[in-house]
Amino acid sequence: KAGVTQTPRYLIKTRGQQVTLSCSPISGHRSVSWYQQTPGQGLQFLFEYFSETQRNKGNFPGRFSGRQFSNSRSEMNVSTLELGDSALYLCASSPTGTSAPYEQYFGPGTRLTVT
Amino acid sequence: GENVEQHPSTLSVQEGDSAVIKCTYSDSASNYFPWYKQELGKRPQLIIDIRSNVGEKKDQRIAVTLNKTAKHFSLHITETQPEDSAVYFCAAHYPTSGGSYIPTFGRGTSLIVHP
């Protein structure tokens, strides 16, 4: 099976702009989670989508949002970009249902730089 | 929510030595504990995981132990090789009110294996 893919891989944006990142999970995986990775804060959970519904949300401001499509592909959007949003954004897919946590498989990430 | 502490932040060993990385967690309801390896510029990759109903799990040179009473789990790598050099992350998945799980990650351990 093909792994998790993310586009674009690199992105440079200016403060105040918005950005949309895309994630395609492993075929058959219905759960997609998004993470922000920075040297200062490490890996932090943003949100999880399962069957087109946001199932969980981390402690991030409302500028961070996402959605999932019927084919399980997911997008995340960051509006009104700030310098502190510069990070590696990782998505991960999982075959999880609802009864127990399952292993996650990460994509290569999108490196976002805000200037 | 959950809080995960990981130690040490940096670990330097000679090739052939063993390496041990420890994580502690705060929420006794957490029940799934994966370990990830992230090489420079690459995506995190799941290397081993353990569930709360198991005390130890091995996969060739890698093992994970879990002490639920003390709320800590450890990664053990034996006969280390230079290609084991990477950043290792632990995570603890805790249940939410909706019946799903959210992961909290440790800050990472940079393992350096000297030839």
gemmi code that builds the backbone of each chain (N, CA, C; Angstrom):
import gemmi

chains = {
    "A": [
        ("LYS", (0.843, -1.203, 0.000), (0.000, 0.000, 0.000), (0.868, 1.239, 0.000)),
        ("ALA", (0.404, 2.283, -0.657), (1.134, 3.538, -0.641), (1.012, 4.134, 0.748)),
        ("GLY", (2.059, 4.881, 1.133), (2.062, 5.507, 2.447), (1.247, 6.777, 2.462)),
        ("VAL", (1.287, 7.459, 3.599), (0.604, 8.732, 3.757), (1.345, 9.788, 2.944)),
        ("THR", (0.604, 10.570, 2.192), (1.233, 11.628, 1.405), (0.697, 12.979, 1.833)),
        ("GLN", (1.551, 13.993, 1.732), (1.167, 15.348, 2.087), (1.641, 16.307, 1.010)),
        ("THR", (0.801, 17.283, 0.718), (1.188, 18.330, -0.233), (0.756, 19.689, 0.295)),
        ("PRO", (1.492, 20.745, 0.015), (2.834, 20.684, -0.570), (3.861, 20.271, 0.469)),
        ("ARG", (5.060, 20.012, 0.089), (6.094, 19.645, 1.046), (6.718, 20.875, 1.704)),
        ("TYR", (6.781, 21.955, 0.976), (7.356, 23.192, 1.502), (6.471, 24.360, 1.091)),
        ("LEU", (6.411, 25.334, 1.996), (5.543, 26.474, 1.761), (6.118, 27.683, 2.483)),
        ("ILE", (6.158, 28.812, 1.794), (6.569, 30.062, 2.417), (5.419, 31.050, 2.275)),
        ("LYS", (4.990, 31.585, 3.399), (3.862, 32.515, 3.413), (4.240, 33.752, 4.224)),
        ("THR", (3.433, 34.781, 4.050), (3.642, 36.040, 4.758), (2.628, 36.148, 5.891)),
        ("ARG", (3.012, 36.828, 6.952), (2.099, 37.064, 8.066), (0.771, 37.608, 7.570)),
        ("GLY", (-0.310, 37.110, 8.142), (-1.630, 37.582, 7.774), (-2.294, 36.765, 6.684)),
        ("GLN", (-1.500, 36.024, 5.916), (-2.079, 35.177, 4.866), (-2.695, 33.934, 5.476)),
        ("GLN", (-3.334, 33.151, 4.629), (-3.855, 31.870, 5.079), (-3.241, 30.770, 4.222)),
        ("VAL", (-3.305, 29.549, 4.718), (-2.695, 28.435, 4.016), (-3.557, 27.183, 4.180)),
        ("THR", (-3.545, 26.357, 3.159), (-4.254, 25.076, 3.210), (-3.275, 23.955, 2.891)),
        ("LEU", (-3.241, 22.969, 3.768), (-2.366, 21.819, 3.596), (-3.231, 20.584, 3.366)),
        ("SER", (-2.710, 19.644, 2.589), (-3.488, 18.468, 2.238), (-2.797, 17.193, 2.671)),
        ("CYS", (-3.612, 16.204, 3.014), (-3.105, 14.911, 3.462), (-3.947, 13.795, 2.863)),
        ("SER", (-3.282, 12.825, 2.252), (-3.975, 11.626, 1.756), (-3.539, 10.431, 2.587)),
        ("PRO", (-4.474, 9.789, 3.292), (-4.101, 8.685, 4.181), (-3.839, 7.402, 3.409)),
        ("ILE", (-3.360, 6.418, 4.145), (-3.205, 5.083, 3.574), (-4.582, 4.555, 3.213)),
        ("SER", (-4.670, 3.892, 2.083), (-5.947, 3.366, 1.622), (-6.598, 2.486, 2.694)),
        ("GLY", (-7.852, 2.779, 3.001), (-8.570, 2.008, 4.009), (-8.536, 2.620, 5.397)),
        ("HIS", (-7.635, 3.560, 5.619), (-7.574, 4.235, 6.918), (-8.620, 5.335, 6.964)),
        ("ARG", (-9.396, 5.372, 8.036), (-10.467, 6.344, 8.129), (-10.167, 7.482, 9.097)),
        ("SER", (-9.126, 7.334, 9.878), (-8.770, 8.370, 10.846), (-7.553, 9.138, 10.352)),
        ("VAL", (-7.650, 10.448, 10.390), (-6.516, 11.311, 10.035), (-6.318, 12.314, 11.166)),
        ("SER", (-5.104, 12.382, 11.659), (-4.763, 13.336, 12.708), (-3.711, 14.302, 12.187)),
        ("TRP", (-3.724, 15.489, 12.732), (-2.748, 16.513, 12.352), (-1.938, 16.924, 13.574)),
        ("TYR", (-0.648, 17.185, 13.334), (0.260, 17.574, 14.395), (1.125, 18.734, 13.937)),
        ("GLN", (1.515, 19.553, 14.914), (2.491, 20.604, 14.668), (3.788, 20.212, 15.370)),
        ("GLN", (4.897, 20.267, 14.652), (6.188, 19.943, 15.265), (7.112, 21.145, 15.182)),
        ("THR", (7.560, 21.609, 16.336), (8.511, 22.712, 16.417), (9.625, 22.344, 17.372)),
        ("PRO", (10.806, 22.944, 17.218), (11.904, 22.643, 18.145), (11.553, 23.009, 19.587)),
        ("GLY", (10.770, 24.061, 19.762), (10.468, 24.506, 21.115), (9.388, 23.715, 21.819)),
        ("GLN", (8.368, 23.318, 21.090), (7.209, 22.651, 21.702), (7.104, 21.167, 21.380)),
        ("GLY", (7.947, 20.688, 20.496), (7.885, 19.271, 20.145), (6.678, 18.969, 19.269)),
        ("LEU", (6.174, 17.761, 19.404), (5.027, 17.302, 18.620), (3.747, 17.585, 19.399)),
        ("GLN", (2.864, 18.378, 18.800), (1.616, 18.705, 19.478), (0.424, 18.343, 18.610)),
        ("PHE", (-0.561, 17.751, 19.237), (-1.778, 17.306, 18.559), (-2.656, 18.504, 18.209)),
        ("LEU", (-3.068, 18.559, 16.940), (-3.964, 19.631, 16.484), (-5.413, 19.169, 16.502)),
        ("PHE", (-5.727, 18.166, 15.696), (-7.080, 17.597, 15.670), (-7.066, 16.269, 14.939)),
        ("GLU", (-8.182, 15.558, 15.122), (-8.365, 14.263, 14.472), (-9.709, 14.232, 13.781)),
        ("TYR", (-9.724, 13.683, 12.588), (-10.954, 13.491, 11.846), (-11.190, 12.007, 11.617)),
        ("PHE", (-12.433, 11.642, 11.733), (-12.843, 10.250, 11.519), (-14.194, 10.269, 10.843)),
        ("SER", (-14.287, 9.633, 9.699), (-15.544, 9.606, 8.944), (-16.118, 11.008, 8.760)),
        ("GLU", (-15.263, 11.913, 8.324), (-15.635, 13.293, 7.959), (-16.036, 14.164, 9.144)),
        ("THR", (-15.842, 13.678, 10.364), (-16.209, 14.435, 11.550), (-14.975, 14.695, 12.396)),
        ("GLN", (-14.889, 15.895, 12.934), (-13.791, 16.169, 13.855), (-14.090, 15.472, 15.165)),
        ("ARG", (-13.236, 14.547, 15.534), (-13.503, 13.735, 16.710), (-12.795, 14.291, 17.949)),
        ("ASN", (-11.633, 14.876, 17.752), (-10.885, 15.442, 18.863), (-10.171, 16.705, 18.411)),
        ("LYS", (-9.913, 17.595, 19.356), (-9.219, 18.833, 19.036), (-8.214, 19.137, 20.134)),
        ("GLY", (-7.039, 19.555, 19.723), (-6.013, 19.933, 20.671), (-6.183, 21.381, 21.097)),
        ("ASN", (-5.208, 21.848, 21.845), (-5.287, 23.182, 22.424), (-4.662, 24.224, 21.501)),
        ("PHE", (-5.290, 24.468, 20.394), (-4.827, 25.456, 19.428), (-5.951, 26.455, 19.165)),
        ("PRO", (-5.587, 27.687, 18.763), (-6.632, 28.697, 18.509), (-7.500, 28.343, 17.307)),
        ("GLY", (-8.616, 29.022, 17.201), (-9.580, 28.763, 16.142), (-9.072, 29.061, 14.739)),
        ("ARG", (-7.899, 29.713, 14.659), (-7.310, 29.966, 13.335), (-6.928, 28.651, 12.645)),
        ("PHE", (-6.788, 27.622, 13.437), (-6.450, 26.305, 12.903), (-7.738, 25.504, 12.733)),
        ("SER", (-7.989, 25.074, 11.537), (-9.200, 24.304, 11.280), (-8.891, 23.208, 10.270)),
        ("GLY", (-9.828, 22.309, 10.124), (-9.599, 21.226, 9.188), (-10.906, 20.653, 8.702)),
        ("ARG", (-10.774, 19.690, 7.800), (-11.938, 18.958, 7.346), (-11.478, 17.652, 6.721)),
        ("GLN", (-12.417, 16.750, 6.583), (-12.125, 15.466, 5.961), (-13.191, 15.185, 4.920)),
        ("PHE", (-12.771, 14.640, 3.822), (-13.678, 14.344, 2.722), (-14.129, 12.881, 2.781)),
        ("SER", (-15.091, 12.561, 1.943), (-15.668, 11.207, 1.972), (-14.645, 10.130, 1.614)),
        ("ASN", (-13.572, 10.504, 0.903), (-12.529, 9.518, 0.557), (-11.427, 9.477, 1.615)),
        ("SER", (-11.669, 10.101, 2.762), (-10.775, 10.177, 3.917), (-9.626, 11.171, 3.766)),
        ("ARG", (-9.454, 11.725, 2.593), (-8.443, 12.781, 2.450), (-8.810, 13.943, 3.371)),
        ("SER", (-7.780, 14.617, 3.874), (-8.040, 15.688, 4.834), (-7.255, 16.933, 4.456)),
        ("GLU", (-7.783, 18.041, 4.838), (-7.094, 19.316, 4.682), (-7.087, 20.034, 6.021)),
        ("MET", (-6.027, 20.809, 6.239), (-6.057, 21.722, 7.368), (-5.779, 23.124, 6.868)),
        ("ASN", (-6.373, 24.074, 7.530), (-6.273, 25.464, 7.132), (-5.799, 26.289, 8.333)),
        ("VAL", (-4.889, 27.200, 8.045), (-4.469, 28.144, 9.076), (-4.707, 29.546, 8.516)),
        ("SER", (-5.528, 30.301, 9.202), (-5.831, 31.658, 8.743), (-5.007, 32.670, 9.535)),
        ("THR", (-4.887, 33.859, 8.982), (-4.180, 34.959, 9.635), (-2.854, 34.464, 10.226)),
        ("LEU", (-1.976, 34.015, 9.372), (-0.725, 33.398, 9.804), (0.115, 34.324, 10.673)),
        ("GLU", (0.748, 33.718, 11.673), (1.665, 34.422, 12.564), (3.047, 33.790, 12.420)),
        ("LEU", (4.083, 34.557, 12.823), (5.445, 34.029, 12.722), (5.584, 32.706, 13.481)),
        ("GLY", (4.883, 32.614, 14.607), (4.958, 31.415, 15.445), (4.316, 30.183, 14.838)),
        ("ASP", (3.645, 30.352, 13.708), (3.036, 29.197, 13.039), (4.047, 28.450, 12.175)),
        ("SER", (5.247, 29.001, 12.049), (6.298, 28.310, 11.295), (6.605, 26.989, 11.983)),
        ("ALA", (6.479, 25.920, 11.235), (6.619, 24.592, 11.838), (6.553, 23.535, 10.749)),
        ("LEU", (6.802, 22.305, 11.178), (6.549, 21.143, 10.320), (5.168, 20.629, 10.703)),
        ("TYR", (4.280, 20.546, 9.738), (2.929, 20.046, 9.987), (2.847, 18.615, 9.451)),
        ("LEU", (2.570, 17.722, 10.369), (2.516, 16.300, 10.049), (1.091, 15.801, 10.127)),
        ("CYS", (0.726, 14.962, 9.202), (-0.530, 14.257, 9.373), (-0.209, 12.775, 9.551)),
        ("ALA", (-1.120, 12.074, 10.165), (-0.938, 10.644, 10.401), (-2.272, 9.949, 10.194)),
        ("SER", (-2.235, 8.803, 9.583), (-3.484, 8.055, 9.411), (-3.441, 6.784, 10.238)),
        ("SER", (-4.627, 6.311, 10.553), (-4.751, 5.154, 11.417), (-5.969, 4.353, 10.999)),
        ("PRO", (-5.893, 3.032, 11.142), (-7.059, 2.222, 10.802), (-8.074, 2.175, 11.931)),
        ("THR", (-7.909, 3.022, 12.948), (-8.675, 2.925, 14.174), (-10.179, 2.978, 13.953)),
        ("GLY", (-10.859, 2.285, 14.809), (-12.306, 2.430, 14.875), (-12.601, 3.314, 16.055)),
        ("THR", (-13.440, 2.881, 16.974), (-13.741, 3.720, 18.121), (-13.452, 3.034, 19.451)),
        ("SER", (-13.036, 1.785, 19.416), (-12.932, 1.054, 20.671), (-11.549, 1.048, 21.282)),
        ("ALA", (-10.526, 1.335, 20.518), (-9.167, 1.296, 21.066), (-8.257, 2.102, 20.161)),
        ("PRO", (-7.190, 2.666, 20.705), (-6.251, 3.391, 19.843), (-5.431, 2.412, 19.009)),
        ("TYR", (-5.169, 2.780, 17.785), (-4.379, 1.977, 16.886), (-3.130, 2.726, 16.466)),
        ("GLU", (-2.201, 1.975, 15.858), (-0.948, 2.577, 15.420), (-1.211, 3.646, 14.368)),
        ("GLN", (-0.365, 4.649, 14.378), (-0.462, 5.739, 13.427), (0.720, 5.710, 12.476)),
        ("TYR", (0.463, 6.130, 11.243), (1.496, 6.197, 10.218), (1.570, 7.635, 9.732)),
        ("PHE", (2.763, 8.201, 9.851), (2.933, 9.605, 9.543), (3.264, 9.852, 8.076)),
        ("GLY", (2.830, 11.008, 7.604), (3.259, 11.495, 6.308), (4.595, 12.208, 6.425)),
        ("PRO", (5.158, 12.666, 5.298), (6.467, 13.315, 5.318), (6.433, 14.730, 5.871)),
        ("GLY", (5.247, 15.315, 5.995), (5.129, 16.644, 6.557), (5.149, 17.751, 5.521)),
        ("THR", (4.617, 18.876, 5.926), (4.711, 20.121, 5.156), (5.473, 21.121, 6.006)),
        ("ARG", (6.575, 21.591, 5.470), (7.381, 22.588, 6.182), (6.848, 23.970, 5.834)),
        ("LEU", (6.215, 24.642, 6.810), (5.637, 25.963, 6.609), (6.553, 27.009, 7.245)),
        ("THR", (6.916, 27.975, 6.450), (7.704, 29.102, 6.943), (6.885, 30.369, 6.759)),
        ("VAL", (6.701, 31.103, 7.860), (5.956, 32.359, 7.814), (6.940, 33.511, 7.994)),
        ("THR", (6.935, 34.434, 7.043), (7.894, 35.561, 7.106), (7.156, 36.878, 7.331)),
    ],
    "B": [
        ("GLY", (-5.877, 16.688, 31.048), (-5.187, 15.998, 29.975), (-3.974, 15.244, 30.464)),
        ("GLU", (-3.247, 14.702, 29.543), (-2.082, 13.883, 29.845), (-0.812, 14.737, 29.810)),
        ("ASN", (0.175, 14.328, 30.591), (1.480, 14.963, 30.568), (2.532, 13.864, 30.471)),
        ("VAL", (3.404, 13.962, 29.489), (4.432, 12.941, 29.286), (5.811, 13.588, 29.393)),
        ("GLU", (6.633, 13.021, 30.237), (8.013, 13.488, 30.370), (8.964, 12.415, 29.868)),
        ("GLN", (9.961, 12.833, 29.117), (10.883, 11.890, 28.489), (12.312, 12.253, 28.875)),
        ("HIS", (13.089, 11.229, 29.238), (14.481, 11.437, 29.635), (15.347, 10.293, 29.123)),
        ("PRO", (16.614, 10.560, 28.782), (17.229, 11.888, 28.754), (16.889, 12.621, 27.457)),
        ("SER", (17.257, 13.868, 27.347), (17.015, 14.603, 26.113), (18.078, 14.264, 25.066)),
        ("THR", (19.260, 13.886, 25.541), (20.338, 13.473, 24.650), (21.022, 12.259, 25.250)),
        ("LEU", (21.347, 11.305, 24.405), (21.995, 10.068, 24.869), (23.077, 9.705, 23.859)),
        ("SER", (24.283, 9.621, 24.344), (25.419, 9.308, 23.489), (26.005, 7.970, 23.932)),
        ("VAL", (26.116, 7.015, 23.014), (26.631, 5.680, 23.348), (27.638, 5.238, 22.289)),
        ("GLN", (28.418, 4.227, 22.654), (29.337, 3.621, 21.688), (28.615, 2.477, 20.972)),
        ("GLU", (28.976, 2.278, 19.732), (28.393, 1.176, 18.967), (28.525, -0.126, 19.750)),
        ("GLY", (27.416, -0.871, 19.808), (27.422, -2.136, 20.534), (26.879, -2.022, 21.946)),
        ("ASP", (26.861, -0.803, 22.502), (26.287, -0.607, 23.834), (24.765, -0.673, 23.765)),
        ("SER", (24.152, -0.706, 24.939), (22.687, -0.621, 25.031), (22.283, 0.816, 25.323)),
        ("ALA", (21.065, 1.152, 24.922), (20.511, 2.478, 25.178), (19.131, 2.319, 25.808)),
        ("VAL", (18.850, 3.140, 26.809), (17.546, 3.096, 27.475), (16.982, 4.506, 27.549)),
        ("ILE", (15.746, 4.648, 27.113), (15.043, 5.936, 27.173), (13.769, 5.714, 27.980)),
        ("LYS", (13.508, 6.625, 28.900), (12.369, 6.441, 29.796), (11.343, 7.562, 29.645)),
        ("CYS", (10.082, 7.170, 29.727), (8.995, 8.151, 29.714), (8.068, 7.899, 30.893)),
        ("THR", (7.595, 8.979, 31.493), (6.586, 8.866, 32.529), (5.328, 9.599, 32.071)),
        ("TYR", (4.180, 9.114, 32.499), (2.927, 9.740, 32.123), (2.082, 9.992, 33.365)),
        ("SER", (1.087, 10.840, 33.223), (0.344, 11.261, 34.418), (-1.059, 10.662, 34.511)),
        ("ASP", (-1.676, 10.352, 33.364), (-3.064, 9.899, 33.373), (-3.121, 8.368, 33.405)),
        ("SER", (-3.599, 7.828, 34.490), (-3.643, 6.372, 34.629), (-4.593, 5.714, 33.634)),
        ("ALA", (-5.450, 6.510, 32.978), (-6.377, 5.957, 31.984), (-5.691, 5.733, 30.628)),
        ("SER", (-4.493, 6.263, 30.448), (-3.775, 6.048, 29.179), (-3.518, 4.563, 29.002)),
        ("ASN", (-3.704, 4.075, 27.773), (-3.604, 2.630, 27.617), (-2.856, 2.173, 26.367)),
        ("TYR", (-2.228, 3.121, 25.650), (-1.475, 2.726, 24.466), (-0.243, 3.607, 24.400)),
        ("PHE", (0.935, 2.962, 24.216), (2.200, 3.675, 24.351), (3.125, 3.315, 23.188)),
        ("PRO", (3.121, 4.114, 22.146), (4.006, 3.863, 21.009), (5.327, 4.616, 21.136)),
        ("TRP", (6.323, 4.109, 20.427), (7.615, 4.776, 20.298), (7.878, 5.023, 18.813)),
        ("TYR", (8.401, 6.225, 18.533), (8.692, 6.603, 17.156), (10.174, 6.965, 17.015)),
        ("LYS", (10.691, 6.677, 15.834), (12.053, 7.070, 15.480), (11.964, 8.091, 14.357)),
        ("GLN", (12.646, 9.211, 14.525), (12.618, 10.234, 13.489), (14.049, 10.613, 13.118)),
        ("GLU", (14.439, 10.226, 11.932), (15.745, 10.620, 11.420), (15.650, 12.040, 10.870)),
        ("LEU", (16.792, 12.685, 10.780), (16.828, 14.085, 10.371), (16.140, 14.279, 9.017)),
        ("GLY", (15.160, 15.155, 8.986), (14.458, 15.458, 7.746), (13.452, 14.415, 7.299)),
        ("LYS", (13.225, 13.411, 8.154), (12.295, 12.344, 7.769), (11.051, 12.359, 8.664)),
        ("ARG", (10.095, 11.550, 8.303), (8.871, 11.455, 9.084), (9.083, 10.552, 10.298)),
        ("PRO", (8.329, 10.748, 11.375), (8.398, 9.804, 12.502), (7.904, 8.434, 12.039)),
        ("GLN", (8.606, 7.392, 12.464), (8.212, 6.027, 12.110), (7.998, 5.221, 13.374)),
        ("LEU", (6.876, 4.542, 13.425), (6.570, 3.687, 14.572), (7.557, 2.527, 14.606)),
        ("ILE", (8.227, 2.341, 15.743), (9.184, 1.237, 15.845), (8.692, 0.133, 16.773)),
        ("ILE", (7.917, 0.477, 17.768), (7.363, -0.517, 18.666), (6.277, 0.150, 19.485)),
        ("ASP", (5.317, -0.628, 19.946), (4.264, -0.079, 20.789), (3.857, -1.119, 21.825)),
        ("ILE", (3.173, -0.675, 22.862), (2.724, -1.577, 23.910), (1.393, -1.084, 24.448)),
        ("ARG", (0.538, -2.020, 24.801), (-0.755, -1.674, 25.384), (-0.721, -1.962, 26.869)),
        ("SER", (-1.676, -1.387, 27.590), (-1.600, -1.392, 29.047), (-1.808, -2.765, 29.663)),
        ("ASN", (-2.263, -3.730, 28.876), (-2.455, -5.070, 29.429), (-1.225, -5.967, 29.261)),
        ("VAL", (-0.121, -5.358, 28.818), (1.117, -6.099, 28.577), (2.251, -5.406, 29.308)),
        ("GLY", (3.177, -6.184, 29.874), (4.273, -5.586, 30.628), (5.541, -5.380, 29.816)),
        ("GLU", (5.712, -6.212, 28.762), (6.928, -6.109, 27.977), (6.663, -6.618, 26.573)),
        ("LYS", (7.378, -6.021, 25.619), (7.258, -6.459, 24.227), (8.623, -6.314, 23.574)),
        ("LYS", (8.997, -7.316, 22.768), (10.306, -7.286, 22.119), (10.173, -7.443, 20.616)),
        ("ASP", (11.100, -6.794, 19.903), (11.168, -6.965, 18.460), (12.642, -6.862, 18.085)),
        ("GLN", (13.284, -7.996, 17.979), (14.711, -8.081, 17.662), (15.522, -7.295, 18.681)),
        ("ARG", (16.214, -6.216, 18.292), (17.073, -5.496, 19.236), (16.315, -4.460, 20.073)),
        ("ILE", (15.033, -4.327, 19.828), (14.242, -3.292, 20.495), (13.234, -3.930, 21.437)),
        ("ALA", (13.088, -3.327, 22.613), (12.088, -3.808, 23.573), (11.471, -2.608, 24.274)),
        ("VAL", (10.245, -2.784, 24.711), (9.579, -1.758, 25.511), (9.021, -2.425, 26.753)),
        ("THR", (9.184, -1.764, 27.902), (8.625, -2.253, 29.147), (7.658, -1.214, 29.685)),
        ("LEU", (6.621, -1.679, 30.352), (5.601, -0.796, 30.903), (5.369, -1.134, 32.368)),
        ("ASN", (5.408, -0.123, 33.210), (5.076, -0.271, 34.628), (3.869, 0.621, 34.891)),
        ("LYS", (2.680, -0.001, 34.917), (1.452, 0.797, 35.063), (1.341, 1.427, 36.448)),
        ("THR", (1.833, 0.733, 37.449), (1.739, 1.250, 38.814), (2.540, 2.539, 38.952)),
        ("ALA", (3.749, 2.523, 38.419), (4.618, 3.691, 38.500), (4.350, 4.677, 37.363)),
        ("LYS", (3.546, 4.276, 36.412), (3.218, 5.095, 35.243), (4.461, 5.510, 34.487)),
        ("HIS", (5.265, 4.510, 34.139), (6.377, 4.797, 33.255), (6.615, 3.636, 32.303)),
        ("PHE", (7.182, 3.966, 31.161), (7.515, 2.964, 30.156), (8.856, 3.333, 29.535)),
        ("SER", (9.567, 2.331, 29.112), (10.941, 2.535, 28.653), (11.209, 1.821, 27.340)),
        ("LEU", (12.072, 2.429, 26.557), (12.541, 1.834, 25.307), (13.963, 1.337, 25.530)),
        ("HIS", (14.210, 0.086, 25.156), (15.529, -0.503, 25.303), (16.035, -0.908, 23.920)),
        ("ILE", (17.212, -0.422, 23.566), (17.837, -0.820, 22.307), (19.154, -1.494, 22.651)),
        ("THR", (19.313, -2.730, 22.232), (20.559, -3.450, 22.498), (21.433, -3.454, 21.245)),
        ("GLU", (22.724, -3.703, 21.467), (23.697, -3.781, 20.356), (23.505, -2.628, 19.376)),
        ("THR", (23.576, -1.414, 19.892), (23.299, -0.248, 19.063), (24.251, -0.155, 17.876)),
        ("GLN", (23.709, 0.404, 16.793), (24.467, 0.584, 15.555), (24.373, 2.051, 15.137)),
        ("PRO", (25.331, 2.546, 14.349), (25.281, 3.957, 13.946), (23.952, 4.346, 13.291)),
        ("GLU", (23.323, 3.422, 12.588), (22.043, 3.741, 11.943), (20.892, 3.871, 12.934)),
        ("ASP", (21.137, 3.561, 14.196), (20.131, 3.809, 15.229), (20.110, 5.281, 15.647)),
        ("SER", (21.106, 6.048, 15.221), (21.163, 7.464, 15.564), (19.948, 8.183, 14.986)),
        ("ALA", (19.202, 8.851, 15.854), (17.957, 9.524, 15.462), (17.362, 10.157, 16.713)),
        ("VAL", (16.229, 10.826, 16.523), (15.450, 11.304, 17.666), (14.318, 10.311, 17.915)),
        ("TYR", (14.165, 9.910, 19.153), (13.133, 8.955, 19.531), (12.078, 9.661, 20.377)),
        ("PHE", (10.803, 9.438, 20.026), (9.687, 10.027, 20.755), (8.829, 8.926, 21.365)),
        ("CYS", (8.390, 9.185, 22.591), (7.376, 8.303, 23.171), (6.039, 9.042, 23.124)),
        ("ALA", (4.971, 8.307, 23.291), (3.640, 8.909, 23.349), (2.747, 8.074, 24.258)),
        ("ALA", (1.773, 8.729, 24.849), (0.755, 8.051, 25.650), (-0.603, 8.481, 25.111)),
        ("HIS", (-1.440, 7.495, 24.802), (-2.782, 7.775, 24.290), (-3.777, 7.670, 25.437)),
        ("TYR", (-4.513, 8.746, 25.675), (-5.497, 8.714, 26.748), (-6.900, 8.872, 26.173)),
        ("PRO", (-7.896, 8.282, 26.833), (-9.262, 8.310, 26.308), (-9.949, 9.644, 26.542)),
        ("THR", (-10.782, 10.006, 25.576), (-11.587, 11.214, 25.709), (-13.022, 10.831, 26.064)),
        ("SER", (-13.815, 11.812, 26.392), (-15.193, 11.540, 26.783), (-15.994, 10.942, 25.630)),
        ("GLY", (-15.542, 11.203, 24.406), (-16.246, 10.690, 23.244), (-15.901, 9.253, 22.910)),
        ("GLY", (-14.987, 8.658, 23.665), (-14.660, 7.254, 23.437), (-13.474, 7.031, 22.528)),
        ("SER", (-12.849, 8.092, 22.022), (-11.649, 7.923, 21.204), (-10.425, 8.300, 22.035)),
        ("TYR", (-9.278, 8.451, 21.365), (-8.030, 8.638, 22.096), (-7.212, 9.782, 21.524)),
        ("ILE", (-6.508, 10.469, 22.391), (-5.613, 11.553, 21.980), (-4.209, 11.217, 22.460)),
        ("PRO", (-3.203, 11.365, 21.578), (-1.826, 11.118, 22.005), (-1.164, 12.377, 22.544)),
        ("THR", (-0.365, 12.187, 23.580), (0.532, 13.234, 24.059), (1.945, 12.697, 23.916)),
        ("PHE", (2.843, 13.516, 23.369), (4.185, 13.067, 23.059), (5.201, 13.577, 24.069)),
        ("GLY", (6.243, 12.804, 24.276), (7.394, 13.285, 24.986), (8.169, 14.246, 24.097)),
        ("ARG", (9.138, 14.940, 24.675), (9.878, 15.963, 23.945), (10.974, 15.409, 23.053)),
        ("GLY", (11.220, 14.114, 23.179), (12.194, 13.497, 22.285), (13.553, 13.291, 22.932)),
        ("THR", (14.241, 12.250, 22.490), (15.605, 11.944, 22.918), (16.472, 11.816, 21.683)),
        ("SER", (17.516, 12.604, 21.625), (18.451, 12.505, 20.517), (19.492, 11.444, 20.857)),
        ("LEU", (19.421, 10.317, 20.163), (20.366, 9.218, 20.392), (21.494, 9.306, 19.364)),
        ("ILE", (22.711, 9.328, 19.869), (23.895, 9.363, 19.002), (24.703, 8.107, 19.279)),
        ("VAL", (24.926, 7.322, 18.245), (25.705, 6.101, 18.376), (27.036, 6.315, 17.660)),
        ("HIS", (28.106, 6.295, 18.425), (29.444, 6.527, 17.873), (30.056, 5.223, 17.396)),
        ("PRO", (30.567, 5.206, 16.150), (31.175, 3.976, 15.630), (32.477, 3.658, 16.363)),
    ],
}
model = gemmi.Model(1)
for chain_id, residues in chains.items():
    chain = gemmi.Chain(chain_id)
    for i, (resn, *xyz) in enumerate(residues, 1):
        res = gemmi.Residue()
        res.name, res.seqid = resn, gemmi.SeqId(i, " ")
        for name, pos in zip(("N", "CA", "C"), xyz):
            atom = gemmi.Atom()
            atom.name, atom.element = name, gemmi.Element(name[0])
            atom.pos, atom.b_iso = gemmi.Position(*pos), 0.0
            res.add_atom(atom)
        chain.add_residue(res)
    model.add_chain(chain)
structure = gemmi.Structure()
structure.add_model(model)
structure.setup_entities()
